[in-house]
């Protein structure tokens, strides 16, 4: 299941690409290749993408180990196969339809909710976070400020997608079974269950993001990416003390948007 082809035309064993190969490995060339494969489903490895989705829950370190193999064989950290993105889009559609059913939304309201979740919650927020993390990691976390050592923007976006998938499953799938009967009730157990799911989901997002950047051998001090855990736990305890119900607030927000 792992790629085994090797990258040729290395110069003198120092990892630098020849001018011809460098042209084929520019950000524009990689982006063109990725988008072109997006319309060729037969070229996508959906079995491997499903393997990654499974291990993002059970052993996310193994997922990032494969990114090392891709760097060694294809000279890029970011995914070159859009199969993971396609499957994530399907998950977004299915979970959003489920959310619309639980919130008792009509057909057009569910479509509006789907567009919001895809283009704002996933893509829009993902672009913002990926760009921010790309800038911070290249500006402050690279061990040697050298053009041969930098975080690819595509990899930063892949890290977001990896971290977003468990969050999506927890908040937009598992949580659906508890919303109407437990979470949105005006009881202590309601906001305790709902806020605990939020704690697990966002905590998982932070942890998978940390693993993504700590997997890059040329970055330093990546442990600072775990610092938001302290703020997250503090906010969780405050929410329980004040009776804030994050899920109820989210449901009200979604209904307002659609």
Residue, then its C-alpha position, 0 to 999 in steps of 0.5 A: x500500500x505504500x509507494x515504492x518508486x524513487x525520485x531520480x536526478x538527485x545531485x551529488x546526494x545532497x537532496x537538491x533537484x536538477x533544474x528540469x526536475x525542479x520545474x516539475x516540483x514547483x508548487x504550481x506543477x504540484x497543484x496542477x497535477x493534484x487538481x487534474x487527478x481530482x477529475x479522474x476517479x480511477x486514478x485515486x487510491x480510495x482504499x488507502x484513503x480509507x486506511x488513513x481515515x481509520x488510523x487517524x482515530x486509532x494511530x495517527x502517527x502511522x498516517x504521518x509516517x506515510x508522509x515521510x515515505x511520500x517525501x522520500x519517493x515523490x519529493x513532496x510532503x503534501x498529498x498528491x492523491x485527492x482521494x482523501x479529500x473526496x471521501x471527506x467531502x462525502x462525509x461532509x454531505x452525509x453528516x450535514x444531511x443527518x444534521x439537517x434531519x435532527x434539526x428538522x430543516x427543510x430541503x433548501x435549508x439543508x442545502x444551505x447548511x451543506x454549503x455553509x459547512x463545506x465552504x466555510x467550516x471546512x474549506x474557509x476555516x481550513x484555508x485560514x488555519x493552513x495559511x496561518x500555520x504555514x507562515x508560523x512554522x516557516x517563520x519561527x519553527x524551522x531549524x535552519x532558515x534555508x529554502x531547502x527546508x520549508x513547510x509546504x502550504x499543501x502539507x499545512x492544508x493536509x494537516x488541517x484535513x487530517x485533524x478536521x476529519x475526527x472532529x467532523x465525525x465526533x461533532x457531526x456524526x456521533x453527537x447526532x445520536x444525543x442531540x435531541x434526547x440528551x444534549x439540548x435539554x436544559x439539564x446538567x447532563x445535557x451540556x456535560x455530554x455536549x461540551x465533553x464531546x466538544x472537548x474531545x473533538x477539539x482536543x483531537x484536532x490539536x493533537x493531530x495537528x501537533x503530530x503533523x508538524x512534529x513529523x517534519x524533521x526540520x522543525x523545532x519546538x513543535x511542542x508549543x502547538x500543544x499549549x492550546x490544550x490548557x486554554x481548552x480545558x480551562x474553557x471547558x471547566x468554565x462552560x460547565x460552571x456557567x452552564x454553557x451548552x456549546x452544541x445548543x449554541x451551534x444548533x441555534x447558529x445553524x438555524x439562524x444561518x439557514 
